[in-house]
Amino acid sequence: MQLPDPPLKNQPLQDKVALITGTGSGIGRATALLLAKQGAKIFSIDRTAEPAEATAEMIRQNGGEAQVSIADISHADSMQQTIQAIGEKYGQIDIVFANAGVNGVWASLEDLTPEEWDDTLNTNLKGTFLTVKYAVPYLKQHGGSVIINSSVNGTRMFSNTGATAYACSKAAQVAFSKMVALELARYRIRVNVICPGAIATDISESTQKRALEHIKEPVEYPEGRIPLTDGQAGTAEQVAQLVLFLSSDAASHISGTEVWIDGAESLLQG
């Protein structure tokens, strides 16, 4: 990935501390680079060191500040210790982007195992819960912005047969964001959720699809599954721009809201 342009003067996120999970590639990496360009100090939590460190090094080479901690977002003790260390180091956390997640196993309800269900829900939903929960004491100090990365699946689109565990985890993230947005509003903490559609990242490579042909409904879509772009997937950088907006003062009166970023894909395929 090409390095971003040199940092701008009068950066909108100057002196802000941004906690981002899953910065090794895709949306997480693009967002870390963009927020750093806008002045934020980036603290990444990732379960794989090498790609996350590569992102951090790109930020440092461009004059920004970035650090990486290795942790599994579904493990409470690890997340508590990691986020506490971030808060104590900087004395604040201003932005939280709960981005890390998995597609998991896509299979029929009869074929999907309880363990596979748990793996997906633990990472996507419990991981979001833990990320936000342990950041709250630091967000309360000055207010801040939480952005949760959900999906069109389970929120406005239900045509990906077999993605039941994934869709349920993503629908629950939306409910979580609304509950927490109201709870934390008195502390000037905004909580919003983004719902990307088809985005050019590598997350689909880790999807385990198993024997879906016999359960999938036969549906023919018009040419181009994404109406706005003649079928072309969106980019991680476009999603990063949305996260930047929701992180900034330009979104100071927006909370408890989901935003779909999918080129109208979910309206066609819902």
Secondary structure as the mmCIF struct_conf table of DSSP 4:
data_model
#
loop_
_struct_conf.conf_type_id
_struct_conf.id
_struct_conf.beg_label_comp_id
_struct_conf.beg_label_asym_id
_struct_conf.beg_label_seq_id
_struct_conf.end_label_comp_id
_struct_conf.end_label_asym_id
_struct_conf.end_label_seq_id
HELX_LH_PP_P HELX_LH_PP_P1 GLN A 2 LEU A 8
BEND BEND1 LYS A 9 ASN A 10
TURN_TY1_P TURN_TY1_P1 PRO A 12 ASP A 15
STRN STRN1 VAL A 17 THR A 21
BEND BEND2 GLY A 24 SER A 25
HELX_RH_AL_P HELX_RH_AL_P1 GLY A 26 LYS A 37
TURN_TY1_P TURN_TY1_P2 GLN A 38 GLY A 39
HELX_LH_PP_P HELX_LH_PP_P2 ALA A 40 ALA A 40
STRN STRN2 LYS A 41 ASP A 46
BEND BEND3 ARG A 47 ARG A 47
HELX_RH_AL_P HELX_RH_AL_P2 ALA A 49 GLN A 61
TURN_TY1_P TURN_TY1_P3 ASN A 62 GLY A 63
STRN STRN3 ALA A 66 ILE A 70
TURN_TY1_P TURN_TY1_P4 ILE A 73 SER A 74
HELX_RH_AL_P HELX_RH_AL_P3 ALA A 76 TYR A 90
BEND BEND4 GLY A 91 GLY A 91
STRN STRN4 ILE A 95 ALA A 98
STRN STRN5 VAL A 105 ALA A 107
TURN_TY1_P TURN_TY1_P5 LEU A 109 ASP A 111
BEND BEND5 LEU A 112 LEU A 112
HELX_RH_AL_P HELX_RH_AL_P4 PRO A 114 LEU A 121
HELX_RH_PI_P HELX_RH_PI_P1 ASN A 122 LYS A 126
HELX_RH_AL_P HELX_RH_AL_P5 GLY A 127 HIS A 142
STRN STRN6 GLY A 144 ASN A 149
BEND BEND6 VAL A 152 VAL A 152
STRN STRN7 ASN A 153 ASN A 153
TURN_TY1_P TURN_TY1_P6 GLY A 154 ARG A 156
STRN STRN8 MET A 157 MET A 157
BEND BEND7 ASN A 160 ASN A 160
TURN_TY1_P TURN_TY1_P7 THR A 161 GLY A 162
HELX_RH_AL_P HELX_RH_AL_P6 THR A 164 LEU A 184
HELX_RH_3T_P HELX_RH_3T_P1 ALA A 185 TYR A 187
TURN_TY1_P TURN_TY1_P8 ARG A 188 ARG A 188
STRN STRN9 ILE A 189 PRO A 196
BEND BEND8 ALA A 198 ALA A 198
STRN STRN10 ILE A 199 ILE A 199
BEND BEND9 ALA A 200 ASP A 202
HELX_RH_3T_P HELX_RH_3T_P2 ILE A 203 SER A 206
STRN STRN11 GLN A 208 ARG A 210
BEND BEND10 ALA A 211 ALA A 211
TURN_TY1_P TURN_TY1_P9 GLU A 213 ILE A 215
BEND BEND11 LYS A 216 LYS A 216
HELX_LH_PP_P HELX_LH_PP_P3 TYR A 221 PRO A 222
BEND BEND12 GLU A 223 ILE A 226
HELX_RH_3T_P HELX_RH_3T_P3 PRO A 227 THR A 229
TURN_TY1_P TURN_TY1_P10 ASP A 230 GLY A 231
STRN STRN12 GLY A 234 GLY A 234
HELX_RH_AL_P HELX_RH_AL_P7 ALA A 236 SER A 247
BEND BEND13 SER A 248 SER A 248
HELX_RH_3T_P HELX_RH_3T_P4 ASP A 249 ALA A 251
TURN_TY1_P TURN_TY1_P11 SER A 252 HIS A 253
BEND BEND14 GLY A 256 GLY A 256
STRN STRN13 GLU A 258 ILE A 261
BEND BEND15 ASP A 262 ASP A 262
TURN_TY1_P TURN_TY1_P12 GLY A 263 ALA A 264
HELX_RH_AL_P HELX_RH_AL_P8 GLU A 265 GLN A 269
#
